[in-house]
Amino acid sequence: MIPYLRSERLKLKRTFSTKLFFLVPIANVAFSLLMNPMYFVSNTINWWSILFLPLMLALWASLTHQKEQLASHYQG
């Protein structure tokens, strides 16, 4: 299993997908601070589970699909 994970990591090494995992949580924290600092923790949890996590997963899946389709049309 480890070789498969390493190959996927190499495939996505210099793409927006890797930056997505760092930018989205930072955006979530910044957005929660801007909305209302008094309810920072509850805003962070609510915005993450309702908006940011589903959007991040959908973007990551579509970017991975595009990368895989351009490379080999899923013929491994």
Short mmCIF file of the C-alpha atoms (twelve columns), coordinates in Angstrom:
data_MODEL
# 
_entry.id   MODEL 
# 
loop_
_atom_site.group_PDB 
_atom_site.id 
_atom_site.type_symbol 
_atom_site.label_atom_id 
_atom_site.label_alt_id 
_atom_site.label_comp_id 
_atom_site.label_asym_id 
_atom_site.label_seq_id 
_atom_site.Cartn_x 
_atom_site.Cartn_y 
_atom_site.Cartn_z 
_atom_site.pdbx_PDB_model_num 
ATOM 1  C CA . MET A 1  0.000   0.000  0.000   1 
ATOM 2  C CA . ILE A 2  2.869   2.366  0.784   1 
ATOM 3  C CA . PRO A 3  4.221   2.281  -2.816  1 
ATOM 4  C CA . TYR A 4  0.778   3.273  -4.136  1 
ATOM 5  C CA . LEU A 5  0.586   6.218  -1.752  1 
ATOM 6  C CA . ARG A 6  4.101   7.304  -2.693  1 
ATOM 7  C CA . SER A 7  3.271   7.172  -6.396  1 
ATOM 8  C CA . GLU A 8  0.128   9.262  -5.855  1 
ATOM 9  C CA . ARG A 9  2.160   11.760 -3.841  1 
ATOM 10 C CA . LEU A 10 4.708   12.047 -6.646  1 
ATOM 11 C CA . LYS A 11 1.948   12.468 -9.195  1 
ATOM 12 C CA . LEU A 12 0.375   15.366 -7.308  1 
ATOM 13 C CA . LYS A 13 3.629   16.878 -6.013  1 
ATOM 14 C CA . ARG A 14 3.628   20.238 -7.811  1 
ATOM 15 C CA . THR A 15 -0.083  20.834 -8.283  1 
ATOM 16 C CA . PHE A 16 -2.733  22.979 -6.675  1 
ATOM 17 C CA . SER A 17 -4.064  19.891 -4.885  1 
ATOM 18 C CA . THR A 18 -1.222  19.931 -2.378  1 
ATOM 19 C CA . LYS A 19 -1.642  23.641 -1.730  1 
ATOM 20 C CA . LEU A 20 -5.361  23.074 -1.216  1 
ATOM 21 C CA . PHE A 21 -4.745  21.143 2.005   1 
ATOM 22 C CA . PHE A 22 -2.982  24.137 3.534   1 
ATOM 23 C CA . LEU A 23 -4.984  27.022 2.090   1 
ATOM 24 C CA . VAL A 24 -8.484  25.837 2.953   1 
ATOM 25 C CA . PRO A 25 -7.971  25.428 6.736   1 
ATOM 26 C CA . ILE A 26 -6.211  28.788 6.869   1 
ATOM 27 C CA . ALA A 27 -9.105  30.352 4.956   1 
ATOM 28 C CA . ASN A 28 -11.524 28.727 7.382   1 
ATOM 29 C CA . VAL A 29 -9.775  30.217 10.407  1 
ATOM 30 C CA . ALA A 30 -9.515  33.648 8.777   1 
ATOM 31 C CA . PHE A 31 -13.154 33.578 7.735   1 
ATOM 32 C CA . SER A 32 -14.256 32.615 11.255  1 
ATOM 33 C CA . LEU A 33 -12.205 35.440 12.778  1 
ATOM 34 C CA . LEU A 34 -13.673 37.961 10.356  1 
ATOM 35 C CA . MET A 35 -17.274 36.886 10.891  1 
ATOM 36 C CA . ASN A 36 -17.394 37.123 14.672  1 
ATOM 37 C CA . PRO A 37 -14.315 36.645 16.890  1 
ATOM 38 C CA . MET A 38 -16.481 36.025 19.937  1 
ATOM 39 C CA . TYR A 39 -17.810 32.744 18.488  1 
ATOM 40 C CA . PHE A 40 -14.540 31.670 16.878  1 
ATOM 41 C CA . VAL A 41 -14.612 27.968 17.847  1 
ATOM 42 C CA . SER A 42 -18.243 27.329 16.962  1 
ATOM 43 C CA . ASN A 43 -17.917 29.285 13.709  1 
ATOM 44 C CA . THR A 44 -14.800 27.335 12.759  1 
ATOM 45 C CA . ILE A 45 -16.466 23.978 13.377  1 
ATOM 46 C CA . ASN A 46 -19.693 24.966 11.622  1 
ATOM 47 C CA . TRP A 47 -18.097 26.550 8.559   1 
ATOM 48 C CA . TRP A 48 -15.619 23.690 8.205   1 
ATOM 49 C CA . SER A 49 -18.202 20.912 8.290   1 
ATOM 50 C CA . ILE A 50 -20.858 22.674 6.208   1 
ATOM 51 C CA . LEU A 51 -18.888 24.572 3.574   1 
ATOM 52 C CA . PHE A 52 -15.132 24.166 3.458   1 
ATOM 53 C CA . LEU A 53 -14.659 20.400 3.834   1 
ATOM 54 C CA . PRO A 54 -17.171 19.392 1.101   1 
ATOM 55 C CA . LEU A 55 -15.796 22.028 -1.274  1 
ATOM 56 C CA . MET A 56 -12.217 20.971 -0.601  1 
ATOM 57 C CA . LEU A 57 -13.003 17.302 -1.186  1 
ATOM 58 C CA . ALA A 58 -14.888 18.039 -4.404  1 
ATOM 59 C CA . LEU A 59 -12.066 20.231 -5.733  1 
ATOM 60 C CA . TRP A 60 -9.430  17.672 -4.784  1 
ATOM 61 C CA . ALA A 61 -11.353 14.839 -6.441  1 
ATOM 62 C CA . SER A 62 -11.920 16.783 -9.658  1 
ATOM 63 C CA . LEU A 63 -8.278  17.908 -9.862  1 
ATOM 64 C CA . THR A 64 -7.098  14.345 -9.303  1 
ATOM 65 C CA . HIS A 65 -9.502  13.087 -11.957 1 
ATOM 66 C CA . GLN A 66 -8.259  15.650 -14.492 1 
ATOM 67 C CA . LYS A 67 -4.635  14.771 -13.763 1 
ATOM 68 C CA . GLU A 68 -5.288  11.041 -14.114 1 
ATOM 69 C CA . GLN A 69 -7.311  11.422 -17.302 1 
ATOM 70 C CA . LEU A 70 -4.634  13.560 -18.956 1 
ATOM 71 C CA . ALA A 71 -1.903  11.126 -17.986 1 
ATOM 72 C CA . SER A 72 -3.292  7.755  -18.942 1 
ATOM 73 C CA . HIS A 73 -7.079  7.736  -19.356 1 
ATOM 74 C CA . TYR A 74 -7.161  5.321  -16.372 1 
ATOM 75 C CA . GLN A 75 -5.255  2.608  -18.236 1 
ATOM 76 C CA . GLY A 76 -2.666  1.489  -15.762 1 
# 
